[in-house]
């Protein structure tokens, strides 16, 4: 008699590496189920990103009439903590606790910061909306509380993501570390897609009270999933608990990392490309609402399109980088794809319609996925084995800083163009200020392509060790 259970499990075991990028990193000691459970911390990060960058920025700009520059500034507040990702990663490399943990204490602290931000956010939105008894509350209370909520959630995101990725690399062999980090980012994108679809369905009939319920549910879900992700992932080492705290100089470690050939040039290229993609984060959904007349639910689901494109980019990069392709070549193509993607978004407002807008959004996500995974792989391979947390922190710090600056400047440029005197055409064509920002993004992506070409020439001239530095 056919054993259906064994048959199904065998089939799943065969197709999982094919359909889930980086799934081949699983071993008997670290099965795929354990890695997927650990990746739940990335799901909570993706859920928070959808709320902050997707739903809340559109609601605050369009429904609550908050200036886009203020909203962009709130989204950029986590930028304050972004440069510290390098330090956080380094500290988790060398941390010694009484329980023998290195990573878990930092993940838990980041989780509490996320929960605290989500706890404050509903009350800030109620004040801004004037809903119920909040009608008489001063508006500055709502704005300052919203800023504090964004700051706390952002700080928690940086901490949880940096240390969680380092914990994931601790579980596998050194040669598989880039793969497991890639798997974590695939789960981040899947979490964004699922969260966008769920939030879009819950907000189909939008009210301020319904949005508050969604945020409160996200807060509870974040804590629950992060606890499940951490459970029995890091072993408690009595020897490590009794050991002296390592005498590690962060400045010396950072100089050693950045002193490797091509490292600083690679970080600069990451900053240019991330800035080019990041300016649109705060503007895509308001653009869909104001220029194309899409509803809150429709623009929230648009985040799923962007994340799906990024997921496709990660999958393609995973396949290509497993062969002879070099990391910076894939990153170069990732930056180049964004140029026609933003061109399609600009043209969508010229009577072409939402379909071209969706296609352009998917293309920018695809390019961002290729660019992100390729630069992540190059950065990981640029680091010594004992500096994995530092390398992840450096990549995350540059990426988050560039994205934060891009988000802030994108909103400011849009508001400045809207407020220019004598611009009666802006009211007739609300897409013009947005399209100007998209044009700036195309310029920075071209600069990223130029920087990557220069990096390839420099790497070819210096002939670095291909085993530890793949920047060519």
N, C-alpha and C positions, 0 to 999 in steps of 0.2 A: 504494500500500500504506500502511496506517495505521501511523504512527510511534508505537508504544506508549509509548516513553520520553518523547517530547515531550508526548503526551497526558496521561500521569500527572503530569509536572512542571507542566503548565499547570493541571491540576485541583488539585494541592497548592498552587500559588501562589494560586489563587482561594479555597480554603477556609481557609488558615492564618490570615488575619486574623480570620476569623469564629469559628474554634474556639479560637484561642490569643489571649487578650486582649493588647492592646498590640503585636501582631505587625505592625501597620501602620506602626510606627516604622522599620522596615527601609528602607534606600535602596540605590541602586547602589553608593555609596561604603562603606556599612556594611550588608552583607547580613544577613539573618536568621540564616544559619549562623554568622556571626561573633559575633553577639549571644548566640546560644544556647550557643556554646562558652564565651564569657565567663561566662555564667550558671552554669557548673559550680561556681564558688566558692559559689554559693547552695545547690547540691545538697549540698556537703560540710557547709555550715552546718546544713541541714535534717537530714542524717544524724546530726550530733552532737547536735542538739536531741532527736531521737527517742531516742537512747541515754541522754542525761542525764535529760530530763524524763519520758520514757516508761518504757523498760525498766529502767534502773538504779534509779530511785527506787522502783519497785514491788518489784524483787528485794531491795533493801536493807531495805525496810520489812517485807515479808511473809516472804520466804525467809530473810534474814539477821537478822531481828529487830532491826534498828537503829531507835531511836526516830524517829518521823516528824519531830520538831523538829530532830534532828541532820541528817537527810537534807535537810529544807527549808533548813537553814542552809548546807549544802554547795551546794545548787542556787542559793542566794542569794549565794554568795561572789563570782561574777562582778560582782555589784553594786558591788564596790569599783572596778572599771574602767569601769562604765557612764557615770558623769559625764564621764569622759575622752574619750568618743566625740566630743564637740564639739571638744575640743582636737586629737584625732587627725585629724578631718576638716579642721580649719583648717590643721594642719601639712602635710597632704598637698596642700592648696591652694597652699602657699607653698614646699614643699620643693624644694631644688636638689641633685642628686647629680652625681658625676663623670661618670656615664653619661647624664645628661640626663633621668633618670626622676623623676617625682613620686610616682606611686601604687604602682608595682611593689615598691619596697623595703619598704613597709609591709605589703603583702599577703604577701610572703615571710616577714617576721618573724612575722606572725600565724599563718601556716601552721606554722612551726616551734613556736610555742607550742601549737597544737592537737595536733601530733604528740607533743610532750613530755608533755602531759596524758594522751593515750591510751596512751603507753608506760608510765606509772606506774600507771594504773588497774587493769590485770589483777592485778598483785601485791597491790594493796590489797584487792581483792575476794577473792583467795585467802586472805589472812590473816583477813579477816572471816568467811569460810565455814569456816575450819579444814580446808580441803581438802588432803589429802596431808601433806607435811612441814610445812605451816603450822599444824598443830594446836597446836603449843606456842608459837607466836609471840604476844606480848602484843597484846591487842585494840586498844590505843591506837595502835599502829603502823599497823594497818589503817585506823583512822578518820582519823588525821592524813594518811596517804598519799592516801586517797580525797579528803580536803578539798583537798590540793595539786593533785591531778589535775583536780578540778572547777574550781579556780581558774585553772589554766593553759589548759584548754580554753575556759573562758569568756572569758579575756583574748584568746585567739586569735580567737574568734568575733567579738568586738566590733571588733577591728582589721581582720580580713579583710572583714567585711560593710560596715563604714563606708567604707573606702577602695575596696573593689570597686564599691560603688554609685556612688561619685564618679567612678571610672574609666569606668563605663558612661555616665554623663552627659557625660563629655568627648568621647565618640565621636559624639554626635548634636547637632543644632541645639538652641538654648535652648528653643524652644517644644515640643520633643519630649522634654525631660528628664523630666518627670513620667511620661510613657508608658514610657520605657525603665526607669525605676526600678520601675514597676508590673510590667513584664515580668520583671524580676529576682525580684520577690517571688512571682510566679506559679511561677517555676521553683523557688523555695524550697519552696513548698507541694507541688509535684510531687515534689521530692526527699524531702520528709517522707513523703508517701504511699508512694512506692516503697520507701524505707528501712524504713518500718514493716512493709510486707508481706514484704520480704525477711528482716528480723530475726525477724518472727513465724514464718516458715517454718523458719528455722534453729534457733529456740529451741522448736520444737514438742516435742522431747524435751529438756527443760531439765536441764543439769548445770552446775556451776561451771566445769568445763573447757570446755564448749561456749561459755559466755558469754565466757570469756577469748579464745577463737578469734575470736568475732565482733568483739570490741573491737580485737584486733590487726589484723584485716582492715580495719576502719574506719580505723585509723591510716594504713595503707599507701594505701588508696583516697583518703584526704583529700589526701595529698601529691601523688599522681599527678594527680588531677583539678584541683587548684589550679595545678599547673605547666602543665597543658594549657590551663586557662582564661586564664592570664597570657600565654601564648606569643604574641609579636608583636601584642599588643593596644595597648601604649603605645609610640609612636615615640620613638627616641633623638634628642633635640634637642641638637646641639652648641652652638648659641647659648644654650640654656637652661643647659647645663652650665658655660659660661664666664661666665654672668651672675652678678652678685652676688646673694647671698641677699636676697630681698625684705625690706624693713624694714616688717614688719607687726606691729601691736600687737593681740594677741588681745583684750585688754580693750576696746579701742576698737571692734574689729569686732563683738564680742558686744553692746556697748551699742547699736551701730547696728542690729543685727538685732532685738533685743528692744524697741527704741524705736519700731518700726513699729506702727501702730494694730492692736490686737487680738492681737498676737503672744504676749504673756505669758498672756493669757486662753486662747488656743488651746492653749498648752503645758500650762496647768493642766487643761483639759478632756481632753487626751490622757492626762495622768497619772491622772485619776479613772477614765476608761474602761478604761485598761490595767490598773490595779489591780483593777478589778472583774472583769476576765477572768482576771487572772494568778493569783489565789489558788487556783484549781482545778487549776493545772498539776501540782502535786505530789500531788494527792489523787484525781484522776479514776480512775487505774488501781488504786491501793490500794482505793478505794471499790468498784470493780468486783470486785476479788478478795475483799474481806472482807464486803461487804454483799450482793453478788449471786452470789458463788461462781464467778467466771470464772477461767480458767487464765491462766498467764503469756502463752501465745501469743495467747489471745483478747484480753487487755487490751493487749498490744502492738499488735495489729491495730486496736484502738480508736483509736490515734493516727492511723491512716489515715482513719478516719471524721471526726475533728476537722479534720484537714488538708483533707479533701475539702470540708467545709463552708466552711472559710476560702477555699479556691480558688473555690468558687461565689460567695462574697461578693465576691472581687476581680473576678470576671468580670462580675457584675451592676453593681458600682461603675464598672467601666470603661465599660460601655454607657451607664449613666445620666449619668456625668460628662462624656461626650462631647457631651451635649445641653445643655439650658438649666439643668439641676439644679445647685444650689450645693453646695459641698463639705461645709459644716457640716450641711446638711439630710440628706445621705447619712450622715454620721457620727452624727447624732442617731438615725436609724433603726437604725443598727448597734448603738448602745448599748441602744436600747429592745428589740431582738429578744432580747438576752441574758437579759432578765428572765423571759419565759416559758420560755426554754431551761433555765435553772437550776431553774425550778419543775418542769419535767418530770423533771429528774434527781432532784430530791427525791422526787417521787411514785413514781419507779420502784422505790424500796425498800419502798413500801407495798403489796406483793403485786401490783403491776402488771407488774413483770418487766423483763428486760434490753432488750426492744424499745423501751420508752419511754426507757430510759437512753441507748440509741443515738440515738434521735430527738432527745433533749435535747442530747446531745453535738454532733450535727450542727448544731443550731440555734445553739448558742453559737459554734461555728466560723464559721457564716454571719455572725453579728453581728460577730464579731471581724474578719472579712475586710472587711466594709463599713466598719467603724469605722477599721481600720488604713489602708486605701487612701485614704479620704476625708481623714483627718487628714494623711496623707503628702502628698497633693496640695496641701492648703491650706498646709502648711509650705513645700513647694518654691516655691510661688508667692509666699510671703511674703519670699523672700530675693532680694537683688540677684544679678545674673548672676555676679559674681565671688565669691559666697559660697555656692556650691552645696554644697561639702563641709561648710561650717559648718552650713548648714541641715539637711543629712542627719544630721550628728552631733548637732545639737540634738534633732531628732525621735527619733533612736535613743537618745540619752542619757536623755531623759524616759521613753520607753517602757521601756527596759531597767531603769531605776531603779525605776519603779513596778511592773514585773513582778517584779523581784527582791524588793522589799519585800513584795509580795503573796504570793509563794511562801513566804518565810520566815514571815510571820505566819499563813498558812494552816496550815502544819505545827505551829506553836506552839499555835494555838487548838485544833486537833484533839487534841494531846497533853494540853493543860490540861484539856479537857473529859473525856477518857478517864480522867485521873488524879484527878478530883474525888472526895472521900470520899462514901460513901453512894450511889454511882451503880451499883447492881447492875443497873439496866436497861441500862447501856451494854454489858454482856457479852451480854445477851439481844438487844439491837438495836444492832449495831455501826455502823449507818448514822447514828445520832443526832449524833455529833460532826462527821461530814462534812457533814450537812445544815445544821448551824449555820453552818459556813463558807460553804456555798452561799447561805444567806440573807444573810450579810454582803455577798457579791458582788452580789446583787440590789440591795441598798441603794446601793452605790457606783455601779452602773450608772444608777440613778435620779438620783443626784447629777450624773453626767456629762451626762445629758439636760438637767437644769436648767442646768448650766454652758453647754451649747451653745445653749440658748434665750437665755440672757443674752448670749452672744457674738453671736448674730444681731441682737438688739436694739441692742447697742452698735455693731456694724458698720453697721447701717442708719442709726443716728444720725450716725456719723462720716463715712459715705459715702466709703470708701476707694477708691483707684484699682483698678478691677476687673482691669486688666491685670497687676498685680503682687501683689495681696493678695485672694485669694478666701476670705474667712472668713465670708461671709454666705450 
